[in-house]
């Protein structure tokens, strides 16, 4: 039964994967919501009606103001980043084919190494989260803005832009069979085909941190309202990591000007939170697992550029590297197919 649940193991020793799944399955579910259809208009692909901009401090250069502009795109175009400060370079497609690195965050690149976009995950997650198929994102640098409310400012900007239907019918894709990818420290991802009569994305996501965050697990069917709620979840770091960025980290370029503050990031100590956690449910903060599900995992789903992904995903203790590895394997091993409803 367990082998059928996990399907084909693409990497990792089966015994280790089974132990990881047992730990995952035994973890208490903190929040569950099983109602809803996949975001997006089933009658046509979507874009926005008008350009909208949002400005915030730079993620990697906090003293700089960074402006991001969402613009409509023709049906079938997908999502693109356009560096307006690099007018001689082509736009960067939001696709697994464009991933440059996943060391600390997802970085996309096209052509020259100068033509990159850092920490795109909190932006591109809006693609599956809101069901927007076609969009151009104009950026005045490779450093995206950082907000105190996760990605909620971006969600609200797209709402102001007005999501509209286009004439081209949407394409839905799913996996050809259940597949599992194992990672370090007992982490794994499982993707399963959609078996519903309508396009849905079921996600069972769990984290387990050796900090105040501890064990958190949510089981949901993705829908736009739920994503809008989840989009406010901030990323998190340990108290030690935050101390590093404020001391020794100032010696290194990648952390010297990092724009993290006690307002825009959740800081977890060994026994408690340094700042106030959000998204309490029955007195327990689920901010970390909501962020993991909505703004990290869905970012990897957004890298599937052939259609709206539907099916089931189990995520346990996973991160950007494992997420992108899974999508790469799905594409390279031809494990995606068009789903019909």
N, C-alpha and C positions, 0 to 999 in steps of 0.2 A: 504493500500500500504506500509506504513512504517513497519507494523508488518511483512509483507512478506519480506521486505528488511533486517530486523534485524533477522528474524527467531525466533527460540526458545531461550528465555532468560534463561541462565543457572544459573545466580545469579543476584540479584539486583531488585529493584522495577521497574516495567515497565514504570511508569510515569517518573521516574528519567532517565531511559535509553532513553526514547523518547526525553526528554529535552536535554540530552547530544548529541543525534544525530542531533537535530535541530541546536545546536550550531556548531557542526562539519560541517554539510552541508552548513551552511551559511558562513563559513570561506572561504576566497578567496584562489583559487589554484594558487600557485606561480610558479610551474613548472609542465609540463605534457608531458609525452612521452608514446605513446600507441603502439609502434612497438616492436616486438621481441618474440622469443620463450624462453621457460625455459632453463636455462643453463644446459649443459650436452649433451653427445652424445646419441641420441635416439637409436642408433644401439647396444650400449653396455654400461655396467657400466665402470666407469673411475677410474684411479689412476694416479700416476706419474711414469715416467720412471726410475728416479734415485733419490737418497737421496740428499737433499739440506738443508743447515743450515743457520740460521740468528741469529745474536747476538745483544743484546742491554742492556741498564741499566735495573735493576729490577724494576718492578712496585711498589713493596712494600719494596724494599731495594735498593734504587737508586745507592748506591755505589758499588753494586755487578754487575758483568756482567753475563747475563743469555743467554744461547744458546738453541735454539729451532731447532730441526731437523725433517723435513718432510721425511717420508720413504714410499715406495710403500707398498700396502697391497693386498692380494688376493681378487678376485671378491666376493662380498657378505659379506665381513667382516665388513664393515662400518668404522667408525672413532674411534680411541682409543688414549688415552694419556698413555705414558709409562714413569714413573718416574725412570730415570736411577740412581738416587741417592738412590733409595729404591729397590734394586735388588730382595729382597725376597717377594715383593708385586706384585699382578697381575695388568695388565693394567686397566685403567678406561675407560669404554665405553662412548662415546658421545651419551647420551640417557636421556630422561626425568626420567628414572628409576634411574639414577645416581646422580640426583640433590640433593645436601646437603642443600644449602641455597641460597636465592636470596635477602638477606638483602640490600647489596650495589652493589653486582655484582653476577653473576652466578658462584657458586662453585660446582664442581663435586667431588664425593668421591666414593671409593670402599673399602669395608671391614673396615679396621682400619681407625679411623679419621685422622691418620697421612698420609694416602694415598689420598691426595686431590690435586686438581688443582684450583687455584683462578683465577677470572676474565677471564674465558674462552670465553666469548661472542665474543670478537674481533678476536678470532682465529676460532671458530667453525662456525661463520657466513660465512666463505669462502666455507663451504660445499654446501649450496644451492646457494650461490652467484656465484660460479664458476662451479657448477655442478660436483664436485668431490665426488664420492661415497665411495671410500675405501682409508684409509690413517692411518698410525701410526705416532704419534707425540711424539718424544722422548724429554723429558725435564729434565734438571739437577736440578730442584727444583720444588716446587709448586707455584713459583712466576714467572709469564711470563715476557718476556721483553716488554719494553714500547718504542714506537717510536714517532718521531716528525711528522710523516705523517700518523697518524691513523694506518690502517692495510695495507697500500700500500706496505710496505717492505715485508710483508708476501705474498701478491699477486704476487709480482715480484719474490720472491723465488720459488713459485709454478710454475710460468712460466718458470723459469730456469730448474726446474725439469722435465718439459715436460709432459703435460697431455696426457695420452694414453688410448685407448679403450681396454676393456677386453671382453672376450667371453660371459659372462653372460648378459642377457638382463636386462635393468633397470626396476624397478618397480615404477609406479606412484600411489600416493595415494591422495585422496581428502576427504572432509567431506561428510557425508551422507545427511546432510541437513544444511541450514543456522543456525548458532548459535551465540549468543552474550553473552559476559561476562562483567559485569559492575564492576568498581573499584571505589576507593575513588575520591573525588573532580571532579566528572563528567567525569571520564575516562571510556573508554570501548574498547573492541575488538570484531569485528565480523569476523567470518570465513564463507565463502560461497563456494559451490561446483564449480568445473570447468565445464563450459558449452561450452567451445570452442571445435573445432574438433581436436585441437592439445594441448599438455600440455603447459599451461601458468600459470603464477602467477601474478595477478593484485593486486597492493597495493595502497591504498589511505591512506596516513599517515599525521597526523597533530599534531603539538605541540602548546602549549600556555603557555609561561613562564611569570611570573611577573618581568621580567628583560628586558634588551636590546634585548634579543632573540625574545621576543614577540610571535606573531602568525606566524607560517610557515606551509605550506602544499604542498605536492607533490603527484602527481597521476601518477603512472608508470606501465608499464609491464616489469617485471624483465628480463634482458638479461645480458650476461657477460660483454659487453662493458660498460653498465650503472653501473654495480656493481663495476667495476674497477675504474670508475670515483668517485663513492660514497665512496670507501674504504679509501680515503685520509681524510675523515671527522674525526676530533678529537672529543673526548668526551668533555663535557662542565661542568663548575661549576660556582657558583656565586662568586662574589668578596669576600663576607663574608666567604664562605666555604674555599676559598684559604687562606684568612687571618687566619682562624682557624687552618689550617694545618701547618702554619708557626709560630704559637704562642702557644695557649693552646693545640693544637693537638699534640705537641711534647711530652706531658705527657702520651699519650696513644699509645699502641703497634700498633694498626691498622692504625694509621696516622703518627706516629713518623718519619718513613723513607719513606713515600709515595713519589714516584718519579715524581710528577707533576711539570712542569715548565711552563713558559710563551710560550715555543715553542711547547710542546706536548699536551696542553689542551687549550680549548677556555674559557676565563674568562669573564663573563658578569656582569657588574654593573647594577644598577637600571636604569640609563639613557643612558649608552653607554658601549662599550666593553673596557676592560682594555688592551687587546692585540689585534693584528690585526686579524679580522675574515677572513675566506677563503670562497671559493665557492660562489662568488657573482653572482647573476642573476638579471639583470636589476637594478644593484646598491644595491641589498639587499642580505645579507649573508644568505644562506640556509644551512650552515654547520651543525647546530643543528638538523634539520629535516632529512638531509641526513644520519647523524650518527644514529639517532633513527631508521630509516628505515633499513639501510644496516647492521649496526654492533650491533644493539640491537634486533630488531624484527626478523631479519633473523637468529640470534643465537637461538632463541626459535624454529623457524622452523627446524633448524638443529637437535633439540632434538627429532624430529619425526624420529625414526630409522628404520621404516618399508619401506621406499621408498622416492622418490622425491615428495615433496608436491606441488600440483597444485590447483588452485582455485582463490579466491578473499579474500583479507584481508582489513578491515577498522581498522585503529588504531588511537585513539584520546586520547591524554594526558596520554597514557599508559606507563608502565615501565616494568622492569624485572619480578617483582613479578606477575603482571597480565598476562604477556606473558606466564610464566611457568605454572601458574594456568590454563590457557586455554589449553595448551598442555596436562597437567595432566588430565583434564576433557575429552578431546577428546579421550585419551587412555582408561581411566577408564570406561567411559560410552559407549565405542565401537562406537564412532562417526566418525571413519576413515574407508574408504573402498578403495579397489584397483580401480583405474581409467583405463579404456581401451580406446585406440585411434586407 
